[in-house]
Amino acid sequence: MKQFTKIVDLLVFGNIYIGVCSVALVFTTYLLNGIPLHFSPAVWLVFFATWFYYNFHHHSHHLDFGTFSQFIDSLKKRNMNFREIIFLLIPAIGILISLIWMNLAILIAFASLSIVSILYSIPLVKWNGRRRKIRESLLLKLPFLALTWAAATVLIPLLENEYVIDNRQILAQAFARALFIYGLCIPFEIRDADSEKKWGTNTLPVVYGLRITRITGILILVFGVVLRHVARDFLMLSPAVIFALDLSFFVAMAWIVLVKLNPPKYFCKVFVDGTMILQFVFVYLAIQSA
């Protein structure tokens, strides 16, 4: 049992699991657009980029980005173990190999997403007298995170398949994906409320309290469900697929209701993130039953 727990912890807290969740969303995008499921270079790019970024973000809190020498010194003091180094090197190499097969449109999109991700984790933008990260902004944190996930799991795989991204239907899918991710972020915001308050970071729970935060997340998800039904003909999705997508949104709402401050360690990282995999399963079963 201990060995099994170690493997689970390695997958979850080594951020391989969140990489799998990102692949599940890419596969959902394939299903929604009639593309056969396949492990294309874009799928691997999204997987490796997610795996790398979440591991990097974990260490970024402990690094000093003032000057290059300060960064190197803080990196040495971080004293990463062998597994932590490998879990940065392997996805980094995977990203570089995947990029070889990408077209120009994906390279531009990936570079843009990389810049946003860097700004999210590294204090490069200066306001109110000091350099700050995007994640320190109450208004920007969750929208940027949701839109980045939407672009990575909707636009990049469709660009690889040469879909025209200015198509309103595709943008509607990306917007719906962003709403879904925004809702999934709320349990994490509630989980981290005490630590964010300690560090003086303004987040929804810190500024407005848990009740308003829960209501905000649920309203965002309800808006996504209503919008999907209002634009049913425009989105060209079958009733079964719409129900499957709605079901995943309802599961996300349930997590918002159930989450507490400092929940069990697997609650957010396994169950909440796992809703991305559930959405893929729901949509796959809906299409198979048609």
C-alpha positions, 0 to 999 in steps of 0.5 A: 500500500505504501508503494502504491501511495508513493507512485500516486504521489509521484504522478500527482505531485510530480505533475505528470497527472495534470499533464494527462488532464491536459491531454484529456482536454485536447482529446475532448477538442478532437471529439467536438470537432470530429477529429479522430483521437491520435497522439499527434506532436501537438498532443505531446507538446501540450502534455510536456509543456503542462508537465514542465510548467507546473514543476517550474511554477512550484520552484518559482516561489523560491527563486530570486529573479532580481538579477541573473547572479541572484537567480543562479544563487537562489537556484543553488540554494533550492538544492533540488533532488534528482527526481525534481531535476529529471522532472524538469529536464524530461519535459523540457526535452519533450517540448523541444522535440515536439516543436520540431514538428510544429507549423509556424502558426503553432510556434507563434501561439506557443511562444505567446502562451509561454510569455503569458506563463512566464509573466504568471510565475515570474515578477517581471511586470512593475506596478505599485513600486515593485515587480509583480507576477500576474498571479498577484493580481486579483483581476488578472490571475484566474482569467489569464489562467483560464484563457491560457488553458483554453488556448493550449487545449483548443487552439493549438490542436486545431491549428495543427489540424489547419482549422481556421481559428477566427471561426466563431464556432472554434472561438466559442469552444475556447470560451466555453473551455475557459469558463470550465477551467475558471470554475475548476480553479475556484477550489484551489483558490479556497484551498490556498486562502490561508497561505495567500492571506499569510503572504499578502496576496489578494485572491477572491477568498482573501478579499471577498470571503469564501461565500462570494468566491463559491457563488462566483465560481458557480455563476461562471459555470452556470453561465457556461451551461446556459450559453451552450443551450442558447447557442446549441444550433450555432455550436452544432453539438448533439443533445447527448454531447451537450448533456455530457459537457453540462454534466462535467460543469455540474461536477465542477460545481459540486467540487466548489460546494464541497471544498473546504479550507486546507482539504485532503491533499488529493482533493484538488490535485486528483479529484478537481483536476480529474474533472478534465478527464471526466469531461473527456469520458462523458463526451466520448461515451455520448458520441459512442452512444449516438 
